[in-house]
Amino acid sequence: MHPETHLQLHAIRSAELQRHAADFRLTHPRPGIDTATGCHTPHTGLRTRLGLTMVELGLRMLPDGSAAPSCTARTA
């Protein structure tokens, strides 16, 4: 199959799937999701702050240089 034809078929199928997804979002709305774009609303509450605090704590617990890959090869 010619590459241009292959790309056209993918573009057509992608448009069909996006149209079906938009129809589904309009008929089955979910709280916290924009029905027009399907995007989630940003989390700015306690959940996000707790997650960022846990990541920061984990990074502080790592000793310096421990994240560097080891260069020693193991033999059987």
C-alpha positions as CSV (number, residue, x, y, z in Angstrom):
1,M,0.0,0.0,0.0
2,H,1.3,3.5,-0.9
3,P,2.3,5.5,2.2
4,E,0.1,8.4,1.3
5,T,-2.9,6.1,1.1
6,H,-2.0,4.5,4.4
7,L,-1.8,8.0,6.1
8,Q,-5.1,9.0,4.7
9,L,-6.8,5.9,6.1
10,H,-5.3,6.6,9.5
11,A,-6.6,10.2,9.4
12,I,-10.1,9.1,8.4
13,R,-10.2,6.5,11.2
14,S,-8.8,9.0,13.7
15,A,-11.6,11.5,12.8
16,E,-14.2,8.8,13.2
17,L,-12.9,7.7,16.6
18,Q,-12.8,11.4,17.8
19,R,-16.3,11.9,16.6
20,H,-17.5,8.8,18.5
21,A,-15.7,9.9,21.6
22,A,-17.3,13.4,21.5
23,D,-20.8,11.8,21.1
24,F,-20.1,9.5,24.0
25,R,-18.9,12.4,26.2
26,L,-22.1,14.3,25.4
27,T,-24.4,11.4,26.2
28,H,-22.5,10.2,29.3
29,P,-21.3,13.3,31.1
30,R,-18.9,12.7,34.1
31,P,-18.2,15.2,36.9
32,G,-14.9,16.9,36.7
33,I,-14.5,16.3,32.9
34,D,-15.1,19.0,30.3
35,T,-17.7,17.5,27.9
36,A,-16.5,19.6,24.9
37,T,-12.8,18.6,25.1
38,G,-12.7,15.6,27.4
39,C,-10.0,17.2,29.6
40,H,-9.9,16.7,33.3
41,T,-10.1,19.7,35.5
42,P,-6.8,20.5,37.2
43,H,-6.3,19.3,40.7
44,T,-5.3,22.1,43.0
45,G,-6.4,20.7,46.3
46,L,-5.1,18.6,49.1
47,R,-4.5,15.6,46.9
48,T,-2.0,17.5,44.7
49,R,-0.2,19.1,47.6
50,L,0.2,15.8,49.4
51,G,1.5,14.2,46.3
52,L,4.1,16.9,45.7
53,T,5.1,16.8,49.3
54,M,5.7,13.0,49.1
55,V,7.8,13.4,46.0
56,E,9.9,16.1,47.6
57,L,10.4,14.0,50.7
58,G,11.4,11.0,48.6
59,L,14.0,13.1,46.7
60,R,15.4,14.4,50.0
61,M,15.8,10.9,51.3
62,L,18.0,9.8,48.4
63,P,21.7,10.2,49.2
64,D,23.7,12.2,46.7
65,G,24.8,10.2,43.7
66,S,22.7,7.2,44.5
67,A,20.5,7.7,41.4
68,A,23.5,7.3,39.1
69,P,23.6,4.0,37.2
70,S,26.2,1.6,38.2
71,C,28.9,0.8,35.6
72,T,30.0,-2.5,37.0
73,A,29.2,-5.5,34.9
74,R,28.0,-8.7,36.6
75,T,29.1,-12.1,35.4
76,A,27.3,-15.4,35.9
